[in-house]
Amino acid sequence: MHKNVKKILFTEAEIIARSTELGAAITNDYRDRERPPLLVALLRGSVPFLAELIKHIDLDIQYDFMDVTSYAGTESGGDIKILKDLDTSVQDLDILLVEDIVDTGRTLDAVISLLKNKGARSVKIVTLLDKPSRRVLEMKPDYVGFEVPNEFVVGFGMDYNQLYRGLPYIGVLKEECYQ
C-alpha cells in the first residue's frame, strides 16, 4: 500500500470482478439494439476503468473521449470546462458515459446536456464509483461499480493533483496530503 493511502477500499481483484459484472449487464441491455452504444470516457480518471470495462462488454463497441473538468484540488466547483470535445458525431447514437466517480453531479449534468443538444438518442452513465452523499444535482447513474463514503479517494485513475492515478486499487488518501 502506498505510504499516503490511509486504507484500501477496493482491491484490483474486486474492481476486475465488478467490471466483469457491469460488462455483462451492459451487454445484456444493449444486445438487441440496432447499434451498440458509443462509450464516451471522461478523461483522465476514467481511462483505467474504461480499459477494464471494455474487456467484459461482448458487443462491437466504439469509444471516444472528452476532457471535462470541474475540480480544483479536492473540491468540485460549479465551473465546468470542456478541454477536449468528441471526435465522433453523436447524432442518433446511444451514448454510455464512462466516469471514474460521480460526486456532485455537476460535470455529468453539463456533459449530458451537451450530448443531447448534439442529437444523442439516449445518454446513460456507467461509473466505477458513486458518492451520493456529495450530490448537489439529482442524478442516479445507470450502472455503478461501488458506492463510496464521503472520503477523498485515489487510485485506478483517480488522483489528487495528478498523483496516485496508477495505483492498481482504490484507496482513501491521508488527510495530511491535501490539507
VENNOR-V835734 format. One record per pair of residues at least 4 apart in sequence whose C-alpha atoms are under 6 Angstrom apart, sorted by the first residue. I is the first residue (numbers start at 1). J is the second residue. D is the distance in whole Angstrom. If there is no record, write none. Layout:
[[I;J;D] [I;J;D]]
This chain:
[[4;174;6] [5;172;6] [5;173;5] [5;174;6] [6;172;5] [6;173;6] [6;174;5] [7;171;6] [7;172;6] [8;170;6] [8;171;4] [9;170;6] [9;171;5] [10;14;6] [10;169;6] [10;170;5] [11;169;5] [12;168;6] [12;169;5] [18;145;6] [19;23;6] [19;53;5] [20;56;5] [23;53;6] [23;56;5] [23;57;4] [27;31;6] [27;57;5] [27;58;6] [36;61;6] [37;94;5] [37;95;5] [38;62;5] [38;63;5] [38;95;5] [39;63;4] [39;95;6] [39;96;5] [39;97;6] [40;63;6] [40;64;5] [40;65;5] [40;97;5] [40;98;6] [41;65;5] [41;97;6] [41;98;5] [42;46;6] [42;65;6] [42;66;5] [42;67;6] [42;99;6] [43;66;6] [43;67;5] [45;100;6] [45;157;4] [45;158;5] [46;50;6] [46;99;5] [46;100;4] [48;156;6] [48;157;6] [49;53;6] [65;86;6] [66;84;5] [66;85;5] [66;86;6] [67;82;6] [67;83;5] [67;84;5] [68;81;6] [68;82;4] [68;83;6] [69;80;6] [69;81;5] [70;76;5] [70;77;5] [70;79;6] [70;80;5] [71;75;6] [71;76;4] [71;77;6] [90;120;5] [91;119;4] [91;120;5] [92;119;6] [92;120;5] [92;121;5] [93;120;5] [93;121;5] [94;121;5] [94;122;5] [95;122;6] [95;123;5] [96;123;6] [96;124;5] [96;125;6] [97;125;5] [98;126;5] [98;127;6] [99;127;5] [100;127;5] [100;128;5] [101;127;6] [101;129;4] [101;130;6] [102;130;5] [102;131;6] [103;131;5] [103;134;6] [103;135;6] [104;134;5] [104;135;4] [104;136;5] [105;109;6] [105;135;6] [105;137;6] [108;112;6] [115;120;6] [116;120;5] [125;141;5] [125;142;5] [126;143;4] [126;144;6] [127;144;5] [128;144;6] [128;145;4] [129;145;6] [129;146;5] [129;147;6] [130;147;5] [131;147;6] [131;148;5] [152;172;6] [152;173;6] [153;171;5] [153;172;5] [153;173;6] [154;158;5] [154;159;5] [154;170;6] [154;171;6] [155;164;5] [155;165;5] [155;167;5] [155;169;6] [155;170;5] [156;165;6] [156;166;6] [156;167;6] [156;168;5] [156;169;6] [156;170;6] [157;165;4] [158;165;5] [159;163;5] [159;164;5] [159;165;5]]
